[in-house]
Amino acid sequence: MPVVYLQQERRFRLASGFRARPRPRQCTITGQSGITLIELMVAMAIVALMLGIAFPSMTAGLDSIVLRTDTDRAATFFSQARLSADRLQQPVQLTSDPEKRELTAVSVDGSWEDTLAFNHRVRVAFPAQKQSVILHPSTPAPRYRLLLESERGARAGLSINIFTGTPEEWKPSEEDLR
């Protein structure tokens, strides 16, 4: 058994009036310190309950971030394809492929090609089938819309302004998706 030295609370006075230091007293501890297995399991159950409550909202937040990021990447990809058409002075074909979850841009002569693969948690909801548009140099952009959808059903759309050629956020109605 471990021995613990405890200081006495009593103070002794010497004949000269000085206080003496208390003498340590030896005693034994009958109980042992630490935590029990049940206390540890209760603490783990509380942590698991807190994680169970917080996890769905964390994953929903991550899904929206992934969706927004992929929409921004698609907008940048479209702008890059437009700039390549102007720089090369030849048409560029932009293809959206929902089955492969990607966008592809290829110049007519094949000298320039680029591909954008979307995150595995994001799918192309519109257009539903493979669709291609031709980007001609120094001309207005064609009408192009892209709708991405996360696993949880959240949607983010991208539309190309036909006058400026810049990508814009698109919130489609049910009529637009037909």
C-alpha positions in Angstrom: 0.0 0.0 0.0 1.3 3.4 -0.8 2.3 5.7 2.1 1.3 9.4 2.0 2.7 12.1 4.1 0.1 14.5 5.4 0.9 17.7 7.2 -0.8 18.2 10.5 -2.9 21.2 11.0 -1.8 21.6 14.6 1.0 24.0 15.3 3.5 23.6 18.0 4.9 26.4 19.9 8.4 26.3 21.3 9.3 27.8 24.6 10.9 30.7 22.9 7.6 31.7 21.1 8.6 30.5 17.6 6.3 28.4 15.6 7.7 25.1 14.6 6.9 23.5 11.3 4.3 20.8 11.5 5.7 17.3 11.3 4.6 15.1 8.5 2.4 12.2 9.6 2.4 8.9 7.9 -0.9 7.4 6.9 -2.2 4.8 4.5 -4.8 5.3 1.8 -7.5 2.6 1.8 -9.1 3.6 -1.5 -7.3 3.9 -4.8 -7.5 6.9 -7.1 -8.5 6.8 -10.8 -11.6 6.3 -12.9 -13.7 3.2 -13.3 -14.7 1.5 -16.5 -18.3 2.6 -16.1 -17.2 6.3 -15.7 -15.2 5.9 -18.9 -18.1 4.3 -20.8 -20.5 7.1 -19.7 -18.0 9.7 -20.9 -17.6 7.9 -24.3 -21.4 7.6 -24.6 -21.8 11.4 -24.1 -19.2 12.1 -26.7 -20.8 9.7 -29.2 -24.2 11.3 -28.6 -22.8 14.8 -29.3 -21.1 13.6 -32.5 -24.3 11.9 -33.6 -26.1 15.2 -33.3 -23.4 17.3 -35.0 -22.4 15.0 -37.8 -25.4 15.5 -40.2 -25.1 19.2 -40.1 -21.4 19.0 -40.7 -21.8 16.8 -43.7 -24.6 19.0 -45.2 -22.3 21.9 -44.9 -19.5 20.1 -46.6 -21.8 19.0 -49.4 -22.8 22.6 -50.1 -19.2 23.7 -50.2 -18.3 20.9 -52.6 -21.3 21.8 -54.8 -20.4 25.6 -54.8 -16.8 24.8 -55.6 -17.6 22.6 -58.5 -20.0 25.3 -59.9 -17.2 27.9 -59.6 -14.8 25.5 -61.3 -17.3 25.0 -64.2 -17.6 28.8 -64.6 -13.8 29.2 -64.7 -13.6 26.3 -67.2 -16.1 27.9 -69.5 -14.2 31.2 -69.4 -11.0 29.4 -70.1 -12.5 27.7 -73.1 -13.8 31.1 -74.4 -10.4 32.7 -74.0 -8.7 29.8 -75.8 -11.1 30.2 -78.7 -10.2 33.9 -78.9 -6.4 33.2 -78.4 -6.2 30.4 -81.0 -8.7 32.2 -83.4 -10.5 29.0 -84.0 -13.7 27.4 -82.6 -13.7 25.4 -79.4 -16.2 22.6 -78.8 -17.4 22.5 -75.1 -19.1 19.2 -74.2 -20.9 18.3 -71.0 -21.1 14.6 -70.2 -23.4 13.7 -67.3 -22.4 10.0 -67.4 -18.7 10.7 -66.9 -19.4 13.8 -64.7 -17.1 16.0 -66.7 -16.8 18.9 -69.1 -14.5 18.7 -72.0 -13.2 21.5 -74.3 -11.4 20.8 -77.6 -10.2 23.1 -80.3 -11.2 22.2 -83.8 -7.7 21.3 -85.0 -7.1 19.4 -81.7 -4.1 21.6 -80.7 -5.8 22.4 -77.4 -7.8 20.2 -75.1 -8.9 20.4 -71.5 -11.1 18.4 -69.2 -12.8 19.2 -65.9 -13.9 16.3 -63.8 -16.5 17.0 -61.1 -16.3 15.7 -57.5 -17.8 12.2 -57.1 -20.5 13.7 -54.8 -21.7 16.0 -57.5 -23.6 15.0 -60.6 -24.7 16.9 -63.7 -28.5 17.3 -63.4 -29.0 19.4 -66.5 -28.5 18.8 -69.4 -29.5 15.2 -68.8 -27.7 13.9 -71.9 -24.4 14.6 -73.5 -24.5 18.1 -75.0 -22.0 20.2 -77.0 -21.8 23.8 -77.9 -19.3 25.6 -80.2 -17.5 28.7 -78.9 -16.5 30.8 -81.9 -13.8 33.4 -81.5 -14.8 37.1 -81.2 -18.6 36.3 -81.3 -21.3 36.3 -78.6 -21.4 33.3 -76.4 -24.1 30.7 -77.1 -26.9 30.0 -74.6 -25.5 27.5 -72.2 -26.8 26.2 -68.9 -25.4 23.7 -66.5 -27.1 22.4 -63.3 -25.2 20.5 -60.7 -26.8 18.4 -57.9 -25.3 17.0 -54.7 -26.0 13.6 -53.2 -28.4 15.2 -50.8 -30.4 17.0 -53.6 -29.0 20.5 -53.2 -28.6 22.3 -56.6 -26.5 25.0 -58.0 -26.8 26.3 -61.6 -24.6 28.1 -64.0 -25.8 30.1 -67.0 -23.8 32.0 -69.6 -24.9 35.5 -70.3 -25.3 35.7 -74.1 -24.4 39.4 -74.3 -21.3 39.5 -72.1 -20.2 35.8 -72.3 -19.7 35.7 -68.5 -20.9 32.9 -66.3 -23.7 33.8 -63.9 -25.5 32.0 -61.1 -28.7 30.3 -62.4 -31.7 29.3 -60.2 -33.8 27.2 -62.6 -37.6 26.8 -62.4 -39.2 23.4 -63.2 -40.1 24.9 -66.6 -36.4 25.6 -67.4 -35.5 22.0 -66.9 -37.8 20.6 -69.6 
